[in-house]
Amino acid sequence: MNVKLRVLTAGVLFFTGQLAFAQDSIPAKKGQEEKIEEVVILGYDNKRLFKKTNDAVTTVTAEMIENRPNINALASIQGQAAGLQISFNSGSPGSNKITALIRGVGSIAGNNAPLYVVDGIPVSETYFRSINPDDVSSSSVLKDAAATSIYGNRGANGVIIINTKSGRFNSALKVGYSANIGVSMLQKHRYDIANSPETLRLEKDNETGLGSTLTDEEIANYPTTDWEKIFFRQAFTQNHSLTLQSGGKNLSNFTSFNYLDQEGIVKNTDFKRMSVRTNFNGKSNNEKFTFSSNIALTFSRRNQLEQETRTDINANVLQNPLQGLLTSLPYIDPSLYVDGQQLFNDFGAPSFQIVPYMLMDYLKPGNIPNRYDELRLLANAVGKYKFTENLSAQLTTGVDYSNESRVFARAPWSYLAIASRQAGVEFGGIEQRAEVRDVSINNVLKVTYEKTFGENHNVELSAFTEYLKFHRNSSSLSQSGLDPKTWVFGAGSGWVPFNTATPTIYRPTIGGTKNDAGLFSYFGVLNYDYSGKYGITATLRRDAAYKFSDENKWGTFWSVGARWNLDQEEFLKSSSLNLLKLRASYGTQGNQNIVAAAAGFNPIYLGANLVRSLTSTVGSGYGLNPQLSTTIANEDLKWEVLKQANIGLDFDYKNGLISGSLDVYDKRTQDLYSVQPLSAITGQYTINGNVGDMYNKGIELSLRSNIFNRQDFKLSVFANGAYNKNRVTKLAIGTTNPANPFLDTNNTSTLYGTTAEGHMLGEYFMVPYLGANPTDGRAQFLDRNGNVTFNPTNDDRRWTGKSFLPVYQGGFGLNASYKGFFVDVLFTYAAKVWRSDFDLDNLSSPSNIGVFPVTRDLLSAWTPNNTNTDVPVLTDITGADNSSSFSDRFLKDASYIRLRNVTLGYNFGKDILGNTPISQVKLYVQAENFFTWTKWRGFDVEGGFSSNQGGFPTPRVATVGVDVQF
């Protein structure tokens, strides 16, 4: 059977021929069109005809993501599912700093990431750098209660299900090879940085810096350094995949091998991955017993900057080389740098004067190495036995195992090691080692009874039990003092021995943690269908989470969904509507991960002791004074509960001429984990508890039109969009100043900014900036009474109605082919999204003249001859500081439209290849992130939070590739 996969914005996975899970081939008679069946993949490997689903689900197929130059499989589905927002917070190769939100933010302090399931195994977002995207057959995005309540305690933020490819029974051996090579480049900023003559002129006019010592002629002829070439590079990428597929009567197999090597656009950063996957499917002769296994083993190595896992140095101009381009004066000569020792000899301790040289030393190979090795195993086994025609049982066991080791060092010859060495200490430098072993085990038992009563009544009843166990062990070792004569990175040599006579130096430190977690659930699902016209789905689930007290350990979640296939009614059967389905659902889901985790850490381990009072000793050892640290328990903590209503419409007119889906939803989160006041007699003023409510309301629309569908020419256009309105409706009682959270002693500050009732999460709370005063050029602001002020205070802040969470987002594009030529285009967009541009703030500060580079905007600052400007007079340092700390001057519109991907290629078919063993050759060129239309002036508009200052920009990527099938 020849199976083709296509993506529909309506969320349909199309299989040409029989259903994909029915494996046997039934050839079409000559002149007879193959029947197209529409299938969606739901939770726990449930597959249903799309026309019989009651769920809001979008499915992205292999055709839409194959051969994309993305390390992370999640990157390939961005912009292809309405209501799914994917943001990249780092462009470092192998980074897992990706934010995925389905239908907005559902928690203030807790986890907002969706549940990820790969081949039936729950995984964290870190796994997606370990999977070869070309192994993915489909990705299903589950959005409403009818689709997600089956996951109960983990379904509140939506679910993304990834299924990998498999072989087919009774098929000959097929071999495929694909490869692409490419180059990555820095996305251009639009800060319009002043060159050397312009910078020196500003310094001369303001009597500061080098410019104040030069003549006009010297200034005019001063050379400008291109710091982009110093700190960034064009990076090489190569990717190779080999696949083998075959199948006999009772066994089929898909095996793939992959090698990826991607350099980062910053020196000393790269990612290498080697992976092998083998997927088996089998059945007995009588087909009563079926089984499958999916095994994927991956080894990866990545070299990354220390900044990637230390957000505290994002804005540190002395330790973050990503700041180098925007903090290095254009007239400094980079050729003067030799090495760390000479830099220390010439300049001594760190200072802003030598920022570019310090960062050049940081990026010198071998000076600050930071290497991660990861071994990842994902495996599952599924066995199903059909006892009777109506009764079956299935057991699924999955394991997700990872072992990650890190080695980090400051080489003893690096400037940072030399400059931080204590007086009288002979050897500097540090080396740190860490290892983390993490394993999760998942067991699901499913018993299903299905029967058709009469001719029209079909009932399917399934009962499940699920058990998950998590274990994590970590260890760390750090050594201060490295002998440059014998030290080799990662070898363990050159460590200066500890001496008890000098206990404060060369002292190694060790550490370790152990975490165990578990979840247990039992649940049932009822599906009823009447004659293909009407359907009802009901889910009831009981979950137990280890982190709550016995009184709140169990949670109950449920959903009901229904549909009406109007196209099956007599009054529409003669119409051109192939599908017109009205559906509705309502239900609850839970979020037991009430504490948000850092990127790459599983939130299941966090918050384990919130219901326990703890007293610990800290600061002991080597003469330090011990202290007591006390944690007060909140035994009433419980699940965050989400209640969601959804009404949807799916339609298809004239066999795909126009098809799509429309969904309207109302998501309400109750018992939000947030701060609440506590009597000071306890020794602390606040404690976190279930005290908040919030809602997300929205509309999602997906459309596709197959305009031309001829043998030699095909053209389809598609678009999806989502609108989401977020509001916090309840916070803890007892706030002292609810109108101004900056003056509130019980301030509710979260990852998403300061929050107040009646406002959106992440809404900015600032003083309006009014530009430069025409009379004297001072920065002016609007106070709380509507008057102009030059000295705003916190009391003048107000809600702006602006947030870094987009109100509108989606994607659009086209797929076209003419004979062997093809083109695929995907745009993504976001609107009504705002972010603080701290880089522009720094470049616009007059106090940085002579210290750091500045933007050419300062050349249009207020003067007596230039009064019509919004740039204050350069002598108004106080006004500039107020602009930064109080006002919305640097709160910028981060809406955008981006050409996410464009692919041009040619398919050589069998008519050209003739009798060769090659069945198909595809050649293509591809571009990612090449054009962006936005008002944002920074490197990358796509950061997931209020600012990405000092972050690793996502690159532009151009590739050429080949795909050969034998």
Secondary structure, DSSP 4 states (H G I P E B T S, - for coil): ----EEEETTTEEEEESS-GGG----PPPTTPPPPEEEEEE-GGG-EEEGGG--S-EEEEEGGGTTT---SSGGGGGTTSSTTEEEEES--STT---EEEEESS---SSS--PPEEEETTEEE-GGGGGTS-GGGEEEEEEE-SHHHHGGGGGG-TT-EEEEEE----TTEEEEEEEEEEEEEEEPPPP---B--HHHHHHHHHHTT-TGGGGS-HHHHHT-----HHHHHB--EEEEEEEEEEEEE-SSEEEEEEEEEEEEE-SBTT-EEEEEEEEEEEEEE-TTSSEEEEEEEEEEEEEEE--GGGG-GGGTT-TTT-GGGHHHHS-TT--GGG---HHHHHHHH-S--GGGHHHHHHHHHSTTTS-EEEEEEEEEEEEEEEEESSSSEEEEEEEEEEEEEEEEEEEE-TTSHHHHHTSPTT-S---EEEEEEEEEEEEEEEEEEEEEEEETTTEEEEEEEEEEEEEEEEEEEEEEEE-B-TTT-BTTTTB-BPPP-TTSTTSS--EEEEEEEEEEEEEEEEEEEEEETTTEEEEEEEEEEEETTS-TTTSEEEEEEEEEEEEGGGSTTTTTSSEEEEEEEEEEEEEEE---S---TTS-GGGTTTTTTS-EEEEES-BTTBPPEEEEE---TT---EEEEEEEEEEEEEETTTTEEEEEEEEEEEEEEEEEEEE--GGGT-SEEEEEEEEEEEEEEEEEEEEEEEE-SSEEEEEEEEEEEEEEEEEE--S--S-TT-GGG-TT--EETTEE--TTS-TTEEEEBPEEEE-TTT--EEEE-TTS-EESS--GGG-EEEEEESS-SEEEEEEEEEEETTEEEEEEEEEEES-EEE-HHHHHHT-GGGTTTS--BGGGGG--BTTB-S-SSPPTT-HHHHHHHHHTBSTTEEE--EEEEEEEEEEEEE-HHHHTTSS--EEEEEEEEEEEEEEES--SS-TT-SSS--TT--PPPEEEEEEEEEE-
